[in-house]
């Protein structure tokens, strides 16, 4: 009887979600996809302006590689610690309210870097910017998962997530060109990147709406009741959390250290290194759409992930072992096609498939909490390994080992037959 009741409530919840999505105008969910795409553009642009100028930062403040990696680790520590609170808060007081507040603070903190008089102040503002970004993930994917029709959920999430690719390339280009070509202060890119952040904040304020109000979500007798602890009882959710940790670890080794690696280990100049490193995000735009389309067509996530992650492992090894310019380009293209950015929407769909509707924001907050925990470790651990061994190569080897753990985790996910509306 208990099993029948559970199945009945799950089917009723699925029917209600499908029915409510049919009433959403196509123009609205497309608008949501565009705005949240731009949100990821400015988030990753703000993060990536730092990578091409780590040499200037080391010179300005007398930092070691481990200390430089620690700057990004502290940024992502603040970002990660906000994932669960912002997800829970979004479910309770409104997801849009959390998004707009977080982005407003993000613009203020990152623009203020221009005025820092010391490393301590820079680090303080950088950490606050990371915390402000932490208000985005859970509320954003909760709103988009409710708005996008189920048959397009992975592709829609992929388009949103492809903003990360544009943002990385934008951040790399902005800081490398301004510092190397126009000879500005290393602080100036932080000011310029704040302008589009303000624009996106206004777009969210005026064009995003809260489909299910916190009161309705809490009081509706038809809505399934979410429980924080119950999310950890779901096998597939836990395995998705482990997998995204492993995928993001390798990704942040690459986007944090690859420009500097190409300068130090391959003798490239700053602009060339940034252009080569930008191959990963640009190619991922194609990969994320194609892999997400395949996932939606299959109606399953596990086979797609098991195809992508082993190739990521090959690509990470290939960065170190490539003995020519052409081979290096090839392995970066491969990683861009099947790496973290392309993988993320497939795992997001896995979370959406398994999480209760009333706890979507919390479930996505947890997903990104565990994933971004890797971003805390990756920059610092890679810099520390480089200081100990005298080369960044060992840091890439370790990233490959972590990726292998993720492949093992996803292999234990249990999925049924193809899901249909």
C-alpha positions, -999 to 999 in steps of 0.1 A, spaced: 0 0 0 28 24 9 45 16 -24 13 23 -43 8 56 -25 44 67 -33 40 58 -69 7 76 -71 21 108 -56 51 107 -80 29 102 -110 6 129 -99 35 153 -94 49 144 -128 15 150 -144 11 184 -126 45 195 -137 39 185 -173 4 202 -173 17 234 -158 46 235 -183 21 232 -212 5 265 -200 39 284 -202 41 306 -233 70 296 -255 82 332 -256 86 332 -218 107 301 -215 129 312 -244 133 346 -227 143 328 -195 169 308 -214 184 339 -230 186 359 -197 201 330 -178 226 324 -206 237 360 -202 239 354 -165 265 327 -170 284 348 -195 290 376 -169 297 352 -140 324 334 -159 338 366 -175 342 380 -139 360 348 -129 382 345 -159 396 380 -161 420 369 -134 436 339 -151 457 358 -179 470 383 -153 481 360 -126 517 369 -135 510 406 -128 493 396 -96 522 376 -84 546 405 -92 524 431 -76 520 412 -43 550 389 -43 530 356 -44 540 320 -50 520 297 -73 503 280 -43 493 314 -29 480 325 -64 460 293 -66 448 300 -31 432 332 -43 408 313 -66 403 286 -40 391 312 -15 369 327 -41 353 293 -48 351 285 -11 328 315 -6 309 306 -38 304 270 -27 294 278 9 265 299 -5 251 271 -26 230 254 -1 218 285 18 208 303 -14 190 272 -27 170 268 5 164 306 6 152 305 -30 126 278 -21 115 298 9 114 335 0 115 334 -38 142 325 -63 141 357 -83 146 378 -51 178 358 -44 191 361 -80 187 399 -82 201 405 -48 232 383 -55 239 399 -88 236 435 -75 262 427 -48 284 409 -74 286 440 -96 295 462 -66 322 439 -53 340 432 -85 340 469 -96 354 478 -63 386 458 -70 398 488 -90 402 508 -58 420 482 -37 451 496 -19 465 463 -7 464 425 -13 443 420 19 416 443 5 417 427 -29 414 393 -14 384 404 8 365 419 -22 373 389 -44 359 365 -17 328 387 -14 323 385 -52 325 347 -50 299 347 -23 276 369 -43 279 346 -74 269 318 -50 233 331 -51 228 321 -88 230 284 -94 202 268 -74 176 295 -79 184 299 -116 182 262 -125 151 258 -104 133 286 -123 146 273 -157 137 237 -149 101 247 -141 98 269 -172 114 248 -200 93 219 -214 105 185 -203 113 174 -238 137 204 -242 151 204 -206 186 192 -214 190 213 -246 176 244 -228 200 239 -199 228 234 -224 221 267 -240 220 284 -207 252 267 -196 270 276 -229 271 311 -215 300 298 -194 320 293 -226 314 328 -239 322 342 -204 355 324 -202 366 336 -236 353 371 -228 373 372 -196 405 359 -211 403 383 -240 394 413 -220 422 411 -195 449 399 -218 443 426 -245 438 454 -220 470 446 -201 492 435 -230 480 457 -258 466 488 -241 489 486 -211 462 494 -186 464 485 -149 456 449 -141 427 463 -121 409 478 -151 393 446 -165 374 442 -132 357 476 -137 347 469 -173 332 435 -166 309 451 -140 290 469 -167 273 438 -183 267 424 -148 245 455 -141 227 450 -174 219 413 -167 207 422 -132 182 446 -147 170 420 -172 163 395 -144 146 422 -123 121 432 -151 117 400 -172 120 370 -149 89 360 -129 84 336 -100 61 309 -115 54 291 -82 54 314 -52 70 302 -20 36 303 -3 19 282 -30 48 257 -29 45 254 8 7 252 12 -4 233 -19 -18 200 -8 -10 185 -42 27 194 -41 51 168 -29 68 177 3 105 182 1 129 172 28 166 182 29 178 149 43 157 129 18 179 142 -11 208 122 3 186 90 3 183 92 -35 211 70 -50 212 88 -83 214 123 -68 243 113 -46 262 97 -75 254 128 -96 270 150 -69 301 128 -68 304 129 -106 301 166 -109 328 171 -83 352 150 -103 343 167 -136 346 202 -122 380 194 -106 396 188 -139 378 217 -155 391 242 -130 426 229 -132 424 237 -169 406 271 -168 427 284 -138 461 272 -148 461 265 -186 470 301 -197 499 302 -172 508 266 -181 511 275 -218 533 304 -210 556 286 -185 558 252 -200 553 259 -238 569 293 -241 538 311 -255 532 348 -250 502 360 -230 478 367 -258 486 335 -277 482 314 -245 448 330 -238 437 324 -274 447 287 -272 431 283 -238 399 298 -252 396 268 -276 380 248 -247 351 271 -240 344 279 -277 343 242 -288 321 233 -258 293 254 -273 290 228 -300 296 199 -277 270 209 -251 242 214 -276 249 181 -294 254 159 -263 223 174 -247 203 168 -278 214 131 -278 205 129 -240 170 142 -246 165 119 -276 176 89 -256 156 100 -226 185 88 -205 216 104 -190 240 76 -179 251 64 -214 259 99 -225 280 106 -194 298 73 -197 307 83 -233 319 118 -223 340 113 -192 365 87 -204 372 110 -233 378 138 -208 404 116 -191 422 111 -224 421 148 -231 436 158 -198 465 133 -203 468 146 -238 475 182 -226 506 170 -209 517 144 -235 511 165 -266 545 170 -283 534 194 -310 512 224 -315 488 205 -336 483 177 -311 478 202 -283 451 219 -303 434 185 -310 433 175 -273 419 209 -263 392 206 -290 384 171 -276 382 184 -240 360 213 -251 337 190 -269 331 166 -240 344 183 -209 326 198 -179 306 225 -197 292 200 -222 286 174 -194 269 197 -170 235 200 -186 233 162 -189 239 159 -151 215 188 -145 188 168 -163 197 138 -141 191 159 -110 159 173 -124 147 137 -132 153 126 -96 147 156 -73 112 165 -58 96 196 -74 93 214 -41 130 210 -34 144 218 -68 163 249 -58 178 230 -28 187 200 -49 205 221 -75 222 241 -47 235 208 -33 246 196 -67 266 228 -73 279 227 -37 295 194 -41 306 202 -77 322 235 -67 339 220 -37 363 208 -64 369 243 -75 381 251 -40 407 223 -41 418 224 -77 435 258 -81 454 255 -48 463 218 -50 475 222 -86 497 252 -75 510 233 -45 519 203 -67 537 226 -91 557 242 -63 567 208 -50 576 192 -83 587 223 -102 562 216 -130 524 219 -136 524 186 -154 518 166 -122 488 187 -114 472 176 -147 480 140 -139 462 143 -105 432 159 -123 430 128 -146 430 105 -115 400 125 -100 382 121 -134 386 83 -131 368 84 -98 339 102 -115 337 76 -142 334 49 -115 306 68 -97 284 74 -128 286 37 -137 265 29 -106 236 52 -115 203 33 -121 181 45 -148 149 31 -162 137 30 -198 134 62 -219 113 88 -202 84 102 -221 59 131 -215 
